[in-house]
Amino acid sequence: FDRIQEFVPLPRFSTPLSFQLEALLLHLPKTPQNPIDEYVLDQLGYIKSTIPEISERFAKLNHPKRLIHGNFNLSSALVKDGELSGILDYNLIREDFKGVDAIHTLDLYCFDKETKNLKVEERVNWDKLKIFFGNYKKHDSEIITQIEDMPLMLANIGLSSLITTWGRGYLPDQTQKQREYFGNRYDFFVNRVRIALDLETRLVEILKST
């Protein structure tokens, strides 16, 4: 990552959640035209109530920023002879806190956001989290300096992803079926936010203990 900026311009963007929400509201109907509109408009309350606190806390973070992948997962990795040989999928590459990459990767593999009717603490595979992050730290020991803020980074990711997903659903060329798909992703992204906020203290304790 550190050498990429020698070849391509370094993306510099981090749109505040409040701006993202304003853009979304411009595309949403004022009154519901169908059940999915009704559902989306009904759920806006939680987002509007959560964004101010997250935005205020996130704006105070003062960690150094660097180039991050933004969506690292197994499908982004090339492996040869059991070793990482390359990385793909750079559409979300940007300058941000390295903790964003770390907590996003942990979120993908250690947090269950899909299963219905789970208590929030049951959505985390705590043993897997310890092992995964313990190995992560071996390759990036500096990540420990951002542990306390990583749940907040995850909450910011969750809200941003939800707003972006809903925004895609309300693009003019989307079919009703596509709109329903995007609209129904609410629980997935809100579970990400609730894991981050409701379990913030425990997450930090576990990550520090690895």
Contacts in CASP RR format, 6 or more apart in sequence:
PFRMAT RR
TARGET T0000
AUTHOR 0000-0000-0000
METHOD contacts of the structure
MODEL  1
FDRIQEFVPLPRFSTPLSFQLEALLLHLPKTPQNPIDEYVLDQLGYIKST
IPEISERFAKLNHPKRLIHGNFNLSSALVKDGELSGILDYNLIREDFKGV
DAIHTLDLYCFDKETKNLKVEERVNWDKLKIFFGNYKKHDSEIITQIEDM
PLMLANIGLSSLITTWGRGYLPDQTQKQREYFGNRYDFFVNRVRIALDLE
TRLVEILKST
1 66 0 8 1.000
1 67 0 8 1.000
1 68 0 8 1.000
1 69 0 8 1.000
1 93 0 8 1.000
2 66 0 8 1.000
2 67 0 8 1.000
4 10 0 8 1.000
4 67 0 8 1.000
4 93 0 8 1.000
5 67 0 8 1.000
10 67 0 8 1.000
10 95 0 8 1.000
11 93 0 8 1.000
11 94 0 8 1.000
11 95 0 8 1.000
12 94 0 8 1.000
12 95 0 8 1.000
13 94 0 8 1.000
14 94 0 8 1.000
14 95 0 8 1.000
14 96 0 8 1.000
16 55 0 8 1.000
16 59 0 8 1.000
17 51 0 8 1.000
17 54 0 8 1.000
17 55 0 8 1.000
17 58 0 8 1.000
17 156 0 8 1.000
17 159 0 8 1.000
17 160 0 8 1.000
17 163 0 8 1.000
18 51 0 8 1.000
18 52 0 8 1.000
18 55 0 8 1.000
20 160 0 8 1.000
20 163 0 8 1.000
20 164 0 8 1.000
21 47 0 8 1.000
21 48 0 8 1.000
21 51 0 8 1.000
21 163 0 8 1.000
23 167 0 8 1.000
24 163 0 8 1.000
24 166 0 8 1.000
24 167 0 8 1.000
24 170 0 8 1.000
27 167 0 8 1.000
27 170 0 8 1.000
27 171 0 8 1.000
28 37 0 8 1.000
28 40 0 8 1.000
28 41 0 8 1.000
28 44 0 8 1.000
28 166 0 8 1.000
28 170 0 8 1.000
29 37 0 8 1.000
29 41 0 8 1.000
31 37 0 8 1.000
32 38 0 8 1.000
32 41 0 8 1.000
34 176 0 8 1.000
36 176 0 8 1.000
36 179 0 8 1.000
36 180 0 8 1.000
36 183 0 8 1.000
36 184 0 8 1.000
39 183 0 8 1.000
39 184 0 8 1.000
39 186 0 8 1.000
40 166 0 8 1.000
40 183 0 8 1.000
40 186 0 8 1.000
43 186 0 8 1.000
43 190 0 8 1.000
46 190 0 8 1.000
47 159 0 8 1.000
47 162 0 8 1.000
47 163 0 8 1.000
50 155 0 8 1.000
50 159 0 8 1.000
50 193 0 8 1.000
50 197 0 8 1.000
51 159 0 8 1.000
54 152 0 8 1.000
54 155 0 8 1.000
54 156 0 8 1.000
54 159 0 8 1.000
57 152 0 8 1.000
58 152 0 8 1.000
58 153 0 8 1.000
58 156 0 8 1.000
61 97 0 8 1.000
61 149 0 8 1.000
61 152 0 8 1.000
63 97 0 8 1.000
63 98 0 8 1.000
63 99 0 8 1.000
63 145 0 8 1.000
63 146 0 8 1.000
63 149 0 8 1.000
64 97 0 8 1.000
65 95 0 8 1.000
65 96 0 8 1.000
65 97 0 8 1.000
66 95 0 8 1.000
66 96 0 8 1.000
66 97 0 8 1.000
66 98 0 8 1.000
67 93 0 8 1.000
67 94 0 8 1.000
67 95 0 8 1.000
68 93 0 8 1.000
68 94 0 8 1.000
68 95 0 8 1.000
68 96 0 8 1.000
68 97 0 8 1.000
68 98 0 8 1.000
68 99 0 8 1.000
68 100 0 8 1.000
68 101 0 8 1.000
69 76 0 8 1.000
69 87 0 8 1.000
69 89 0 8 1.000
69 90 0 8 1.000
69 92 0 8 1.000
69 93 0 8 1.000
69 101 0 8 1.000
70 92 0 8 1.000
70 93 0 8 1.000
70 94 0 8 1.000
70 96 0 8 1.000
70 100 0 8 1.000
70 101 0 8 1.000
70 104 0 8 1.000
71 89 0 8 1.000
71 91 0 8 1.000
71 92 0 8 1.000
71 104 0 8 1.000
72 87 0 8 1.000
72 101 0 8 1.000
72 104 0 8 1.000
72 105 0 8 1.000
73 105 0 8 1.000
73 108 0 8 1.000
73 109 0 8 1.000
75 88 0 8 1.000
75 89 0 8 1.000
76 87 0 8 1.000
76 88 0 8 1.000
76 89 0 8 1.000
77 84 0 8 1.000
77 86 0 8 1.000
77 87 0 8 1.000
77 88 0 8 1.000
78 84 0 8 1.000
78 85 0 8 1.000
78 86 0 8 1.000
78 87 0 8 1.000
78 88 0 8 1.000
79 85 0 8 1.000
97 146 0 8 1.000
97 149 0 8 1.000
97 153 0 8 1.000
98 140 0 8 1.000
98 142 0 8 1.000
98 143 0 8 1.000
98 146 0 8 1.000
99 143 0 8 1.000
99 146 0 8 1.000
99 149 0 8 1.000
99 150 0 8 1.000
99 153 0 8 1.000
100 153 0 8 1.000
100 157 0 8 1.000
102 133 0 8 1.000
102 136 0 8 1.000
102 140 0 8 1.000
102 143 0 8 1.000
102 146 0 8 1.000
102 150 0 8 1.000
103 150 0 8 1.000
103 151 0 8 1.000
103 153 0 8 1.000
103 154 0 8 1.000
103 157 0 8 1.000
104 154 0 8 1.000
104 157 0 8 1.000
105 132 0 8 1.000
105 136 0 8 1.000
106 129 0 8 1.000
106 132 0 8 1.000
106 133 0 8 1.000
106 136 0 8 1.000
107 113 0 8 1.000
107 154 0 8 1.000
107 157 0 8 1.000
107 192 0 8 1.000
107 195 0 8 1.000
109 128 0 8 1.000
109 132 0 8 1.000
110 124 0 8 1.000
110 125 0 8 1.000
110 128 0 8 1.000
110 129 0 8 1.000
110 132 0 8 1.000
111 123 0 8 1.000
111 124 0 8 1.000
111 125 0 8 1.000
111 191 0 8 1.000
111 192 0 8 1.000
111 195 0 8 1.000
112 118 0 8 1.000
112 122 0 8 1.000
112 123 0 8 1.000
112 124 0 8 1.000
112 125 0 8 1.000
112 191 0 8 1.000
113 123 0 8 1.000
113 187 0 8 1.000
113 188 0 8 1.000
113 189 0 8 1.000
113 191 0 8 1.000
113 192 0 8 1.000
113 195 0 8 1.000
114 188 0 8 1.000
115 123 0 8 1.000
116 187 0 8 1.000
120 191 0 8 1.000
120 194 0 8 1.000
120 195 0 8 1.000
120 198 0 8 1.000
120 199 0 8 1.000
121 199 0 8 1.000
121 202 0 8 1.000
123 191 0 8 1.000
123 195 0 8 1.000
124 195 0 8 1.000
124 199 0 8 1.000
124 203 0 8 1.000
126 206 0 8 1.000
129 206 0 8 1.000
129 207 0 8 1.000
130 206 0 8 1.000
130 209 0 8 1.000
130 210 0 8 1.000
133 207 0 8 1.000
133 210 0 8 1.000
134 210 0 8 1.000
136 143 0 8 1.000
137 143 0 8 1.000
137 144 0 8 1.000
137 210 0 8 1.000
144 208 0 8 1.000
146 153 0 8 1.000
147 204 0 8 1.000
147 207 0 8 1.000
147 208 0 8 1.000
148 204 0 8 1.000
150 203 0 8 1.000
150 204 0 8 1.000
150 207 0 8 1.000
151 196 0 8 1.000
151 197 0 8 1.000
151 199 0 8 1.000
151 200 0 8 1.000
151 203 0 8 1.000
151 204 0 8 1.000
152 196 0 8 1.000
152 200 0 8 1.000
154 192 0 8 1.000
154 193 0 8 1.000
154 195 0 8 1.000
154 196 0 8 1.000
155 192 0 8 1.000
155 193 0 8 1.000
155 196 0 8 1.000
155 197 0 8 1.000
157 192 0 8 1.000
158 189 0 8 1.000
158 190 0 8 1.000
158 192 0 8 1.000
158 193 0 8 1.000
158 196 0 8 1.000
159 189 0 8 1.000
159 193 0 8 1.000
161 189 0 8 1.000
161 192 0 8 1.000
162 185 0 8 1.000
162 186 0 8 1.000
162 189 0 8 1.000
162 190 0 8 1.000
162 193 0 8 1.000
165 182 0 8 1.000
165 183 0 8 1.000
165 185 0 8 1.000
165 189 0 8 1.000
166 182 0 8 1.000
166 183 0 8 1.000
166 185 0 8 1.000
166 186 0 8 1.000
167 182 0 8 1.000
168 174 0 8 1.000
168 182 0 8 1.000
169 178 0 8 1.000
169 179 0 8 1.000
169 181 0 8 1.000
169 182 0 8 1.000
169 183 0 8 1.000
170 179 0 8 1.000
170 182 0 8 1.000
174 182 0 8 1.000
195 203 0 8 1.000
196 203 0 8 1.000
END
